[in-house]
Amino acid sequence: MAFLTKEQMLVEMTLKKETVELATGSVIVSEASAEDYMKAYSSDLSKDENGEFSGVKFTSLLAVRSILGEDGKRMFADEEAETLRTSSSAFFTKIVAAIKRLNGLTEAEAKNSEASPS
């Protein structure tokens, strides 16, 4: 395997985006920045009522940070993560599948999110 140059590394570090087709239109889903991923992982919004890490809450928080409008800006605030968690499972499944692909999460990591970003 060849070593990358700085310029090649900068290209690799560019956040990837994907258009997700939904029943009535489409949205853009972006790969999370390292900072967004770590902040979502450690956020109180990713914890359950006992203060324990919740993979479901983490995934929905990552989703609200990743869904972009046509203008490329976030559509949802962090506090709206519950709205996504309680939304249509067909909608949520499509969004989460794109997030998993873009962020390189395995099925186990996305489901349990036990793999610490540290």
N, C-alpha and C positions, 0 to 999 in steps of 0.2 A: 504494500500500500504506500502511495506517495504522500509526502508531507505537504500540507497546504501552505501557501504564502499568506501574508497578511491580507492582501486583496481578496484572495479566495475565502479566507475566514470571514471577512466582512460580508461577502455575499451569503455565506452559510448562516450568518447571524440575522439576516433580514427576516422579519416576521412573515410567515406564509399566511395566505388568506384563501378561503374557499367559499363559493356561492352555494348555498343550500336551498334547494327547491322545496317549497312547502305547498300545501293544498291551494292556497290563494295567492301565492307570489313567492318571492325569494328574499333571503337575507344573506349578508356576508358574515362569515365567522372567521375570526382571526386567531392565529396562534397566540398564546399568552407570552408576554415578555417574562424573562426570568424574575423580575421584580414583582410583577402582577401574580405570577404563580406562587411565589414564596409568601407574598402578603395574603393571598387567598387561603393558602394552607394554614397560616398561623392566625388568621382572623377569628374573632369571637363568633362571627357569622358562620364559621365552619364547625362550630361546636354544638353538641346537643344540650339538653336541659341539665345534664350532669356535668357540663364543662368538658366532656370528652369529645375528641375529634369525631366528626361524622362525614363519612365519604359522600353521602347523598347531599349534605349541605355544602360541602366543598365543591362538588361537581356543579351544583346549581350556581354557586358564587362564581366559579370559573366561567360558567356560561354567560352570566350577565356581564362579565368583564370582556367577553369575546364576541358577543353579537353586535354587529355594526350596521348602521343604516347606510343608505345609498351615498351619503356624504362622507362615509368613512369614520364617523364618530359613534361612540357607544350609544346604544339605544336605551339601556337600563342602568339604574343606579344599583349599588351593592345591596341596598335595603329591599330591592325588588326581587331578590333571589327566591324568596318564598313563592312569589307569583309564578315563577318558572317551575318550581317543584310541584305546584298544585295544578299545573296546566295539563293539557292533553298529553297522554303518554306518547302518542304518535309524533307530535311536535317535539317533545323533549328528547325522544329517542333519536330523531334525525339530527338535532342540534348536538347532542352529546356524542354521537358517532363521529361527526366532523371534528369536534374538539379533541376526541381521543386520537384521531388520525393526525391532526395538526400538531399536537403536543407530544406525540410519540408514546402515549400511555398504552400499556397492555390492558387487556380486559380485567385482570386482577387488580391492577393499580387504579383503574378508573372506578371499579366497583368498590374496592375497599380503601383505596388511597392510603395504604399503609406505608408506601415508599416515600419517606421523608425527602423533601427537596434539598436538604442540607448536604 
